[in-house]
Amino acid sequence: MRCRLPKLKRVVLASPRGFCAGVVRAIEIVETVLQSLPPPIYVRKEIVHNRFVVERLKQRGVIFVNELDEVPEGATVIFSAHGVSPAVREMAKQKNLKVIDATCPLVTKVHIEAIRFAQEGYSIVLIGHACHEEVEGTMGEAPHCTYLVQSVKDDVEKLQVPDPEKVAYLTQTTLSVDDTAEIVAALKRKFPQIVGPRTDDICYATQNRQNAVKALAKQVDVVLVIGSENSSNSQRLREVAISQGCPAYLIDGAEQIAPEWLMEAESVGVTSGASAPEILVQQVIQRLQELGAKEVVEFKLTDENVQFALPPEIQELSKQTKLVSELNSTICHKAS
């Protein structure tokens, strides 16, 4: 028999949470390709940073690779939501690959800004995390003039550029809003002439989820963030909750909940990163109810209604698949 925690009474769900428009778009692209094109279908890196999503797609036959040298010549490959560098695109061209780009439009926006600043002769300061795929892709647009900074003390204070009066900054889309503001402020002190993007680079979903968990953390005893270890935006949600003085834990799913985390908790807050599906939230709720929670309520901070259009080639594939499906249905109906 599973243990029940003596104090646990209430689960509070953050809203908004879970899938953002870029993740929905990326997964829909893969789903459409699976239905429309012959296998094998390759995806460079993880389509989104979530173990559950990736494993489900593997079970359906998607082959995930780290680099394009693992993809046979002429095959179909999907670029992940995090974007790629021009060098990756060039390699795909050399291998005659059929490329389908699932890069989030907000990441594409940052790439375009990097190209523009480089063409205008700026040194570009990219605020982000080293080795993250989004950062690698963005830096690849102008590697000769882009400088990565991750902190004020270790990076901004030591940063040297050819012309301190010709500097621009960009940011990874999934960063902590508060941490990024601190770094931008330090950059402005060091380079008073620095310019930034026309609009904020940090994704609307990242901002909304961080704002929601910041408010949530003030209402509960513990916060559980559903998301994978390599999900930057999920890691930031955990950090934001902790910054509000609330213990917080990052979990891939319900099976990772440790009862000792909740031993003194009456209320538990639950949120999920932008690449975590809602089914994982429901499984976590069920586990918390098994541990004694009687009440489940939702705390809504704001509404989200953002949608991104699918690439034209995917829209066309979707139409073709629908027509074939309707034709087959008609043939089967007449045959019966």
C-alpha positions, 0 to 999 in steps of 0.5 A, spaced: 500 500 500 502 506 498 504 511 503 499 517 504 502 524 507 499 526 513 499 534 511 498 534 504 491 537 502 491 541 496 494 541 489 495 548 485 496 548 478 499 554 474 496 556 468 499 557 463 503 551 463 506 546 458 506 546 451 508 553 447 506 554 440 513 553 438 513 546 441 506 544 438 508 547 431 514 542 431 510 536 434 505 537 428 510 538 423 513 531 425 506 528 426 504 530 418 511 528 416 510 521 419 503 520 416 505 523 409 512 521 407 515 514 407 520 512 412 525 513 415 524 520 418 530 523 421 530 528 426 537 532 428 537 533 435 531 532 440 525 535 436 523 538 443 527 537 450 522 532 453 524 525 454 516 523 454 515 526 447 522 524 444 520 516 446 513 516 443 516 519 437 521 513 437 516 508 438 513 511 431 519 510 427 522 517 428 530 516 428 533 521 432 541 523 430 546 528 433 549 530 427 547 530 419 553 525 418 548 519 421 543 521 416 544 517 409 544 521 402 537 523 400 534 522 406 528 526 409 531 530 415 527 535 420 531 540 424 529 541 431 525 547 434 531 550 437 534 552 430 541 550 426 547 554 424 548 555 416 554 550 417 548 545 418 544 547 413 550 547 408 551 540 410 544 538 409 545 541 402 551 537 400 548 531 402 542 532 398 537 531 404 530 533 404 530 538 409 523 540 413 525 546 418 521 545 425 525 551 428 520 555 432 519 562 429 521 566 435 528 563 434 528 564 427 527 572 429 533 571 433 537 568 427 535 574 423 537 579 428 544 576 429 545 576 421 542 584 421 547 586 426 553 582 423 551 586 416 551 592 420 558 591 423 556 590 430 559 586 435 554 581 438 553 579 445 549 573 445 546 572 452 545 564 453 547 558 455 553 554 452 552 548 449 545 549 448 542 547 441 539 554 440 545 558 442 549 554 437 545 555 432 544 563 433 552 563 434 553 560 427 550 565 424 556 570 425 561 566 429 566 571 427 563 577 431 559 574 436 561 573 444 557 569 449 555 571 456 552 567 461 553 571 467 555 578 470 561 576 474 565 571 469 563 574 462 560 581 462 566 584 466 571 580 462 568 582 455 573 585 450 570 587 443 573 591 438 569 597 438 565 598 445 561 603 441 558 598 436 555 593 440 549 589 440 546 584 444 541 578 443 538 573 448 536 565 448 529 565 448 528 560 454 532 564 459 530 567 466 527 574 465 530 576 471 537 574 470 537 576 463 535 583 465 541 583 470 546 581 465 543 587 460 543 592 465 551 590 466 552 590 459 549 597 458 553 600 464 559 597 460 557 599 453 553 605 454 551 605 446 549 598 446 543 596 442 538 591 443 533 587 439 527 591 436 522 587 441 524 582 447 527 576 445 525 572 451 519 567 448 512 570 450 511 562 453 517 563 457 515 569 460 508 567 462 510 561 465 515 564 469 510 570 472 505 564 473 510 560 477 513 566 481 506 568 483 504 560 485 511 559 489 508 564 494 501 560 495 504 553 496 509 549 500 513 546 495 513 546 487 514 541 482 516 543 475 515 537 470 520 537 465 526 534 462 533 536 465 535 538 458 529 543 458 532 550 459 525 553 460 523 548 465 530 549 469 529 556 469 522 555 472 525 551 478 530 556 479 524 562 479 520 558 484 526 557 489 528 565 488 521 566 491 523 562 497 519 556 495 523 549 495 522 546 488 524 540 484 524 538 477 521 531 475 520 528 468 514 525 471 510 522 477 514 516 478 520 521 480 516 524 486 519 523 492 514 523 498 520 526 503 520 532 499 512 533 501 512 531 508 511 537 511 507 540 505 500 542 506 499 545 498 503 543 492 504 547 486 505 544 479 507 547 473 510 544 466 515 546 462 514 549 454 515 542 452 512 538 457 505 534 455 499 535 459 498 528 460 504 528 465 501 533 469 495 529 469 499 523 472 502 527 477 496 530 480 493 522 480 500 521 484 499 527 489 492 524 490 494 517 492 499 521 497 493 524 500 491 531 496 483 532 496 483 538 492 486 540 486 485 548 483 488 552 478 491 558 479 491 562 472 495 568 471 494 570 464 491 567 458 495 564 452 492 564 445 498 564 440 499 560 434 504 559 429 503 557 422 506 551 419 511 551 414 508 551 407 510 545 405 507 541 411 501 545 409 501 542 402 503 535 405 497 535 410 492 537 405 495 531 400 494 526 406 487 529 408 485 528 400 488 521 400 484 519 406 478 521 404 479 518 397 480 511 401 474 512 405 470 513 399 473 507 396 472 503 402 465 505 403 463 504 395 466 497 396 462 495 402 
